[in-house]
């Protein structure tokens, strides 16, 4: 049965002949590009690139939403956004499930990762005066990302300890890689 379903999905994708508009991927792009300055834009880009947000959004567009758009003429991402609802998508693989939701009113991205039989992980990404903050479900800071005067990206843990520093060259490489993929 599983092979039949997979075969039907692949056949539907192969016969659709349409690459679609990739609305979810565009929404992620628009979100990270909506930062008030180029430094915040870069920080947000690195956060969504470091977390698999772009990969998940592109996969969901390619496999689900663009096919729906081809067959119905209406992309569900565009419809949900026009109705004012939160942009929310769930991705599943085996016993793992990840939900990513963007709330335009609070300008936050919530990520909930579940693995059956294990603890559910949840965090929120939000803008701050100095960069981007990742908070756990209780609102406690997990990580903060900011840029220094030299253009390096700095990632700090909840105790303000430096976890990782990306040089300006690494930031430029990551930005070029993201633009080309």
C-alpha positions, 0 to 999 in steps of 0.5 A: 500500500505504501509503495502504491501511494508513493508511486501515485504521488511521484506520478502526479508530480511527474505528470503535472509539468509545472514548477509552480510559484513556490509561495511558502519559500517566497514567504520565508524569503520575504520574512527574512528580507523584511528586516530593518537593515542589512545586518538584521537581514543577514542574521535572519537569513543565517538563522533560517538557513542554519535551521532547515527552514528553507529546505523544508519550505522548498520541499513542501512547495515542490511536493505538495503546494505546487501540485495543488496549485497546478491541479486546482489553480489556487495555491493554499499558501496564498489563500491562507495568507490572504485570509489573515491566518497564520502561515503554518505548515506541518512536515512528517517523516516516520515518527518525526513531525515538525510544525513551522508557523509564522504569525504576521501580527507578532512577526515571530516564527514558531517551530515545534518538533515532535518525535514519538515517545520523546520530548517535544521541542519548541522554540520561537524566533523573534527579532530583537534590537541587536539581532535574532533571539530563539526562545523556548516554550517558557520564553527563556532565551536559548540563543541569540544571534547578532553582528559585530562591527567587523561584520562577523555573525556571533551566536550566544547561548542563554548565558551569553557565552559565545557558541559560534562565530562566523567570520565576514567571509563565512557570512558572505559564503553562506549568503552566496550559497543561499542565493544560488540554491 
